[in-house]
Amino acid sequence: MASLFRLKAIVAEADRAEGRQLARTLSWPHLVALGVGAIVGTGILTLIGVGADRAGPAVILSFVVAGAICACAALAYAEMATMIPASGSAYTYSYVVLGEIIAWVVGWSLLAEYTLVVGTVAVGWSGYATPFLTAMGVPEALTHGPLMDRWQVMQWGVNVPALFVVWLVAGLLILGTRESATLNAILVVVKLIALAVFVAVALPYFDAANLAPFAPFGFAKHLSPDGVERGVMAAAAIIFFAFYGFDAISTAAEEAKNPARDLSIGIVGSMVACVAIYMIVAVAAVGAIGYTRFTNSPEPLALILRELGQPGAAKFLAGCTIVALPTVILAFLYGQSRIFFVMARDRMLPERLAAVSRRGTPVRITIFTACVVSFFAAFFPIDQIAALANAGTLTAFAAVGICMLVMRRRAPDAVRPFRAPAAWLVGLGAAFGCLYLFISLPHQTQLLFGAWNIIGLLLYFGWARRNVDKGVA
């Protein structure tokens, strides 16, 4: 039983086996761009419509709630990432602080998070690309996964654009980390310009009448007559997806040139910038037209601009989104491949997957990751993927908040290049805030996440634990 809670020792980079060291090529501007590229994406470009459907104009408040909880998690991540500058994110922190089986649960949850995030963003990208593709003659059945039509008849399909963008980004990551990060930084600028254009065009149309009634579905999650769970917290639990992404920065710890400085700047800096961006965009969107007019659109911001009689701006936004939204896929596919890589290096996954190329990139694990993601991107709708991804993220965020508090008690004098202010408020805010959001997720999502972790524990006890024991021995 003691081995279930054994702690992992951080191995110095120089002591790692040849062929299992990641190249240090990233500076703090790369990390900030990685964070902004991950955070500003499908959440604000696509899921704002889903959030408005759940909360009405009070989706603005949902953004505030989700952002506050994520801010606590971001501060906890910044402290842990600079204390433990190793790849693996919350999985590694949990292994060092809480023990092996907790690390497995967190790592397994992160695999769900990253896999489903990339799938969600790929589907969101496909939603913006579909009008261009269908105009070129691409069959509609090749632009979406299976779905129910208005007569409740299953319409089969394969989301080929989503598959295309996943493998395009995987190819970039295989090419090289620094090259991918540089291209990511350029595309992030394109994405921010597109959002600035949206705000500049939509904000002058702001009408306070569009905010009434402000919270038609109330605050707490509840089941509405049409069978959909609504409320401010129900929306927050879904659009929480819009805020995370900074945790992908912590997976770059072994590739940062100066981890003690660069990680904290990347995590906190990207989070602060994105909270401000989100609030401005959300107010402009909800205030411009009635929320019911864009709740079911796969491209809500472009739809708002068209409804305002600005088709040129709508096409510009959609075009920029098609070009720049893959930055989110890049950041999360990068993060997931690094978590897979560390788990393989720890023998939690097949050890041969931990090999890296001569350029210092984990090619095998990147290809494996892209294969896993492809299944979800091709066949699942965006709202179901996002909700399940959130469950995994909430688990990881809560674990990092707890890890920070445990280390404050266990090692109060340890070197902390970044210290989170009001540590207990931040740590408990992350842990209990994530618990409340998890409770606010759709009931079906909670059941699916429970089933996912049961499968994970069966895999741990049936294979991973024995494999780790051999490595320890």
Secondary structure, DSSP 8 states (H G I E B T S, - for coil): -GGGG-------GGGS-TT------B-HHHHHHHHHHHHSSHHHHTHHHHHHHHHGGGHHHHHHHHHHHHHHHHHHHHHHHHHS--TTHHHHHHHHHT-HHHHHHHHHHHHHHHHHHHHHHHHHHHHHHHHHHHHTT--GGGSS-SEE-TTS-EE----HHHHHHHHHHHHHHHH-HHHHHHHHHHHHHHHHHHHHHHHHHHGGG--GGGG-SS-TT-SS-EE-TTS-EESHHHHHHHHGGGTTTTHHHHTTGGGBSSHHHHHHHHHHHHHHHHHHHHHHHHHHHHHHS-GGGTTT-SSHHHHHHHHTT-HHHHHHHHHHHHHHTHHHHHHHHHHHHHHHHHHHHTTSS-GGGG---TTS--HHHHHHHHHHHHHHHHH--HHHHHHHHHHHHHHHHHHHHHHHHHHHHH-TTS--SS--SSHHHHHHHHHHHHHHHHHHS-HHHHHHHHHHHHHHHHHIIIIIHHHHHHHH-
